[in-house]
Amino acid sequence: MKLKKEFKIYPSKVAVFFKNKRNLKILGLGIFLAISIGIIGFLNYYNAPLVVGFIADIHAGDQKYRQEDEKNVIIPIDFEINLTKALREMGKVDLIIALGDNLNRPSRKNTKKLLKITKGYPMVWVKGNHDKLLHFNELLSKERYYYIDKKKRRIIVLDNSATYPDITGIDDHGRGFIDQEQLNWLKEKLKTDKKIIIAMHIPMFVPGNPGTIRKDYAYLEEIFVQSGNVKHIFLGHWHTYDNEIEKDGIVHHLIPSVSLEGGQELYYKIEL
């Protein structure tokens, strides 16, 4: 005589859960709350001020002493100490923008040291006239000009570190050239509803006369003003200047070198 086997199919716990209307209401409420919390969190983050730290003219190098005048004395060999201290004291920020002349002389060794010190930090690298394109593109940034959208702001990084093809009548030994391709790109990236921050190395002012726009930069000033969105420009290069100068509704921030001798502020931090 054969035994008859009986199989009973029991509903799974998941199926039982979903058959219960009360459970479905609780689940729906949970999903709604999770989505709401996520949206609120995003809006709070998006609408919060953008906190940016700035470091200028690191001049990473092995040179002990670099003097351009009595006040303008750079100590390249101390860059590791100064940069490490600046990053530590800066605290929490959304971005850290290094405003060019990251190296004192071309050096893959010192570029790698910069990367080691800044590892884990939200770095944005600007090209300066001391930064050779090979090392800059290879290790610091693949692009010499680019933009970053962060919260309600657009940060546009420009490369004005080149020398003009014809330096006749140009301030600062002919430095500060921006090629036409970059200018065309800039005009397109200025077309945004976001408030814009410009970061570049060389100031737009006549050397030694902050507040007076260089003649060769009159066109750039016009581009910025006509956009209506550019509110801040951050600059390095001059080493000793620590100024905020408003010109045509735009605030130009001149940031001193992190490697400057004499106990200057090592960094600049601002909420935007």
C-alpha positions in Angstrom: 0.0 0.0 0.0 1.4 3.3 -1.1 1.4 6.3 1.3 -0.2 9.4 0.0 2.0 12.5 0.5 0.2 15.7 1.2 1.8 19.1 0.5 0.5 22.3 2.0 1.4 25.7 0.6 1.8 28.3 3.2 1.8 32.0 2.3 5.1 33.7 2.7 5.6 36.3 5.5 6.0 39.0 2.8 2.7 38.0 1.2 0.9 38.0 4.6 2.4 41.5 5.3 1.1 43.0 2.0 -2.3 41.6 2.5 -2.7 43.5 5.7 -4.0 47.0 4.8 -2.7 48.5 8.1 0.8 47.3 7.2 0.5 48.9 3.7 -0.4 52.2 5.3 2.5 52.1 7.6 4.8 51.2 4.7 3.5 54.0 2.6 3.9 56.5 5.5 7.5 55.3 6.0 8.3 55.7 2.3 6.8 59.2 2.3 8.7 60.3 5.4 12.0 58.9 3.9 11.5 60.8 0.7 10.5 63.9 2.5 13.5 63.8 4.8 15.7 63.2 1.8 14.2 66.2 -0.1 14.5 68.5 3.0 18.1 67.4 3.6 19.0 68.2 0.0 17.3 71.6 0.1 19.0 72.4 3.3 22.4 71.5 1.8 21.7 73.2 -1.5 20.5 76.5 0.2 23.3 76.5 2.8 26.2 79.0 2.3 29.1 77.6 0.2 32.2 77.6 2.5 35.4 77.9 0.5 39.0 78.1 1.6 41.7 79.7 -0.5 45.4 79.2 -0.5 47.7 81.2 -2.8 51.2 80.9 -4.2 52.4 77.8 -2.3 55.7 77.9 -4.4 56.5 74.4 -3.4 60.2 73.9 -3.8 63.7 73.3 -2.4 64.8 76.9 -2.5 65.4 78.4 0.9 64.8 82.0 0.1 63.1 83.9 -2.7 63.0 87.7 -2.6 61.4 90.1 -5.0 61.5 93.2 -2.8 61.9 94.1 0.9 58.4 92.9 1.9 58.0 90.2 -0.7 60.0 87.3 0.6 59.0 83.7 0.0 60.3 80.6 1.7 59.6 77.8 -0.7 61.4 75.1 1.3 58.8 75.5 4.2 55.8 74.8 1.9 55.1 71.4 3.6 54.9 73.0 7.1 52.9 76.0 6.0 50.4 74.1 3.7 49.8 71.4 6.3 49.2 74.0 9.0 46.8 76.0 6.8 44.7 72.9 5.9 44.5 71.8 9.5 43.5 75.3 10.8 41.0 75.9 8.0 38.5 73.3 9.3 35.5 72.1 7.4 35.0 73.6 4.0 33.1 72.6 0.8 36.1 73.4 -1.4 39.7 74.5 -1.1 41.0 76.6 -4.1 44.8 76.9 -4.6 45.2 80.1 -6.6 48.2 79.2 -8.7 52.0 79.2 -8.5 51.6 75.9 -6.7 55.3 75.1 -7.6 58.3 77.4 -7.3 60.1 75.6 -10.1 59.1 72.6 -12.3 59.3 69.5 -10.1 57.4 66.2 -10.3 58.8 65.4 -6.9 57.3 68.5 -5.2 54.1 68.1 -7.2 53.7 64.7 -5.7 54.4 66.1 -2.2 51.5 68.6 -2.8 49.2 65.7 -3.7 50.2 63.8 -0.6 49.6 66.7 1.7 46.3 67.6 0.2 45.0 64.0 -0.1 41.4 63.8 1.2 40.8 67.5 0.9 38.4 68.9 -1.7 41.1 70.7 -3.8 40.6 72.9 -6.8 43.8 73.8 -8.6 44.5 77.0 -10.5 47.4 77.3 -12.9 50.0 80.0 -12.2 52.9 81.3 -14.2 55.3 79.1 -12.2 53.2 76.0 -12.9 54.5 74.2 -16.1 51.6 72.7 -18.1 53.1 69.2 -18.1 53.2 68.7 -14.3 49.9 70.7 -13.8 47.9 68.5 -16.3 49.6 65.3 -15.4 49.2 65.5 -11.6 47.1 68.4 -10.4 44.3 69.0 -13.0 43.7 67.5 -16.4 42.2 70.8 -17.5 43.8 74.3 -17.2 40.4 76.0 -17.2 37.1 74.4 -16.1 34.1 75.0 -13.9 32.4 73.3 -10.9 28.8 73.7 -9.8 28.4 73.5 -6.1 25.2 74.3 -4.2 23.9 77.6 -5.6 27.3 78.7 -7.0 29.3 78.1 -10.1 33.1 78.3 -9.7 34.9 79.1 -12.9 38.6 78.5 -12.9 40.5 80.4 -15.6 44.1 80.2 -16.8 45.6 83.7 -17.2 49.1 82.6 -16.5 50.5 82.8 -20.0 52.6 85.6 -21.6 51.1 87.7 -24.4 52.5 86.9 -27.8 53.4 90.6 -28.0 54.1 92.1 -24.6 54.4 95.7 -25.8 52.5 97.9 -23.4 51.4 95.0 -21.3 51.7 95.2 -17.5 53.4 92.6 -15.4 56.1 91.7 -17.9 53.4 90.6 -20.4 51.9 88.0 -18.2 48.1 87.5 -18.0 47.2 86.4 -21.5 43.9 84.5 -22.0 43.5 82.9 -25.4 40.4 83.3 -27.6 39.3 79.7 -27.2 39.2 80.1 -23.5 37.3 83.4 -23.7 34.6 81.8 -26.0 34.3 79.0 -23.5 34.0 81.5 -20.6 31.2 83.4 -22.3 29.2 80.2 -22.6 29.8 79.1 -18.9 28.7 82.5 -17.7 25.2 81.8 -19.0 23.7 80.4 -15.8 21.3 81.4 -13.1 23.9 80.5 -10.4 26.0 83.2 -8.8 29.5 82.9 -10.2 32.9 82.9 -8.5 36.0 83.4 -10.6 39.3 81.9 -9.6 42.5 82.8 -11.5 46.1 83.6 -10.7 47.0 87.0 -11.9 45.0 90.1 -10.7 43.2 92.3 -13.2 44.6 95.4 -11.6 47.7 97.4 -12.6 50.6 96.1 -10.4 51.0 98.3 -7.4 47.8 100.1 -8.1 44.9 97.8 -6.9 41.6 99.2 -8.0 42.7 100.3 -11.5 41.9 97.7 -14.1 44.7 97.0 -16.6 44.1 98.2 -20.1 44.4 94.7 -21.5 41.8 93.5 -19.1 39.1 96.1 -19.9 37.4 93.5 -22.2 37.4 90.9 -19.5 36.0 93.3 -16.9 33.2 94.1 -19.5 32.5 90.4 -20.0 32.1 89.8 -16.2 30.0 92.9 -15.6 27.6 92.2 -18.5 27.0 88.7 -17.3 25.4 90.0 -14.2 26.3 86.8 -12.3 29.9 87.4 -11.4 30.1 88.5 -7.8 33.5 87.5 -6.6 37.0 87.1 -8.2 39.8 85.4 -6.2 43.4 86.1 -7.1 47.0 85.4 -6.0 50.3 86.3 -7.6 51.2 89.4 -5.7 52.2 87.5 -2.6 51.9 90.4 -0.1 48.5 91.8 -0.8 45.5 91.0 1.5 42.7 93.1 0.1 39.1 93.1 -0.9 38.4 95.7 -3.6 34.9 96.3 -5.1 34.9 97.3 -8.7 31.8 97.6 -10.9 29.8 95.5 -8.4 32.3 92.7 -8.3 34.5 92.1 -5.2 38.2 91.3 -6.1 39.9 89.3 -3.3 43.7 89.5 -3.3 45.1 86.6 -1.3 48.6 86.6 0.1 51.1 83.8 -0.3 50.9 80.9 2.1 54.7 80.8 2.0 55.3 84.4 2.7 57.8 85.2 5.4 56.6 87.2 8.3 53.6 85.5 9.8 50.9 86.4 7.3 47.6 84.6 7.4 48.2 81.2 5.9 44.7 80.9 4.2 41.5 82.7 3.5 38.1 81.3 4.3 34.7 82.7 3.3 31.0 81.8 3.2 29.4 82.7 -0.2 
